[in-house]
Structures are given as structure tokens and as C-alpha cells.
Amino acid sequence: MRVETIGNATLYLGDCREILPTLGKVDACVTDPPYGIGEAAGKNASRGNLAVAKDFGDDAWDDDPIDAELLALVLAAGRWSVLFGGDYYALPPSSGWLVWDKENGDNDFADCELAWTNIPKAVRRIKYMWNGKLRANREARGDHPTQKPIGVMAWAIAYVPEPAQTILDPFMGSGTTGVAAMDMQRAFVGIEREQKYFDVACRRIEDAQRQVRMFP
């Protein structure tokens, strides 16, 4: 296991199944776990004809959804939970679903992604284009095959009731949740088991910290 401290972010390179039991409970767990749809196995690079996608290689981490034991650890890690891909899992009923409308138009990608929460609020939707050159805010992508927009993760964090000063993402990927947390001046704890994505997350979160220091 490797631990990096970057300002008010603590990042762990390792398996969240082993690391989560060693951490104290945080205010909120905001995460995007594997859904078990094979997005890491070259699928992302070849689907659709809208643009030339980056080939992320052929990895196995999205071959299966996380199991019930790990899901329980994730849900127990924070007072509040926001779980993208919640429709792939057996979770309790919730009034507080989040809907990300990707404004994809007519193609073979899903129109929306859903996030389950345990937050007793009304369903909310955000329209945020993430496909092609017209994506919202011209935000850079290409660091991870299932990378989420910073704007969407910041919206999800903002949905969490106050005070939610420490945000956890046990499936950190390229660190987008951490970047959003840095922009919102929240503390962040991230866990990622893939070295290549952990290194990207460290770089992106350091860059976000630098921007906060320059423009507080």
C-alpha cells in the first residue's frame, strides 16, 4: 500500500476492501464503482462512431460488479452515500436518486446515468453533455474509460446535506471526485488499486490544489 498526502487530500494506492476497515467514518462517500459491464476491456475504445476514442487497454477491473460484502463496506464508510450505477445493485428504496442527463442525442450510449443515495431529498437531474467536442465547459477527458465530469461530481457533492466536509471515494479512478472536492475546499480521501490511474489522480488533485491556492 502507498499513501500520498496532497494538501487536505489523502490518497491510498491499494484495495479498498482492505483499506476501508482501517478508516474512520467520513461525512459522505461519493463514488462510481465498477458496474460489471466490461468498460475496462477495450469496449470504450470501439463503441459508436462519434469520435476516435482512446484505447485504454484490456483490463479486468470492470468484468464484474462489486460483491455484496464490499458494497456493505462502502455504504458503511460514510454517513451519507452517493453511488453512481446504483441501478446495477440491490439497494434500499430511496427518494433521493440523482439523474445525469448526458444530452447524448441519437446514438448507442445511454441517455442518462443514475446515482443512488441514502439522502432523504427529492430526485434531481443535471444536464451535462460529456460526448464529443461540444461537451460542457470543454472539460478535458481521456484519463480513464469511465471518467465522470468534474461538474457532475461537484453537483453530487453539493447534494449531500451539510456539514459534509470530508468526502471519500473508494473507487477513485483518475481522481475526478477528488478534484471536485478540492474545488469546493472539502477534505478528500481516495482509494485506487490501479497504479496508472492512481498516478493520474495524484497529478490532477495536485493541480486542483494549486489552483485553489492561487485563486482561493
DAMO-V905860 format. One record per backbone hydrogen bond with DSSP energy under -1.0 kcal/mol. NH is the residue of the N-H (numbers start at 1). CO is the residue of the C=O. If there is no record, write none. Layout:
# DAMO-V905860
nh=NH co=CO
nh=NH co=CO
This chain:
# DAMO-V905860
nh=2 co=13
nh=4 co=11
nh=6 co=9
nh=9 co=6
nh=10 co=188
nh=11 co=4
nh=12 co=190
nh=13 co=2
nh=14 co=192
nh=18 co=15
nh=19 co=15
nh=20 co=16
nh=22 co=19
nh=23 co=20
nh=26 co=77
nh=28 co=166
nh=29 co=80
nh=30 co=168
nh=31 co=82
nh=38 co=62
nh=41 co=38
nh=46 co=43
nh=47 co=43
nh=59 co=40
nh=63 co=60
nh=71 co=67
nh=72 co=68
nh=73 co=69
nh=74 co=70
nh=75 co=71
nh=76 co=72
nh=79 co=26
nh=80 co=27
nh=82 co=29
nh=83 co=116
nh=84 co=31
nh=85 co=114
nh=86 co=83
nh=88 co=85
nh=89 co=86
nh=91 co=89
nh=98 co=115
nh=99 co=124
nh=100 co=113
nh=101 co=126
nh=102 co=111
nh=107 co=105
nh=113 co=100
nh=115 co=98
nh=116 co=83
nh=118 co=81
nh=121 co=119
nh=124 co=97
nh=126 co=99
nh=128 co=101
nh=135 co=132
nh=136 co=129
nh=138 co=135
nh=139 co=136
nh=147 co=144
nh=153 co=149
nh=154 co=150
nh=155 co=151
nh=156 co=152
nh=157 co=153
nh=158 co=154
nh=159 co=155
nh=160 co=157
nh=167 co=187
nh=168 co=28
nh=169 co=189
nh=172 co=191
nh=175 co=172
nh=179 co=175
nh=180 co=176
nh=181 co=177
nh=182 co=178
nh=183 co=179
nh=184 co=180
nh=185 co=182
nh=186 co=181
nh=187 co=165
nh=188 co=8
nh=189 co=167
nh=190 co=10
nh=191 co=169
nh=192 co=12
nh=198 co=194
nh=199 co=195
nh=200 co=196
nh=201 co=197
nh=202 co=198
nh=203 co=199
nh=204 co=200
nh=205 co=201
nh=206 co=202
nh=207 co=203
nh=208 co=204
nh=209 co=205
nh=210 co=206
nh=211 co=207
nh=212 co=208
nh=213 co=209
nh=214 co=210
nh=215 co=211
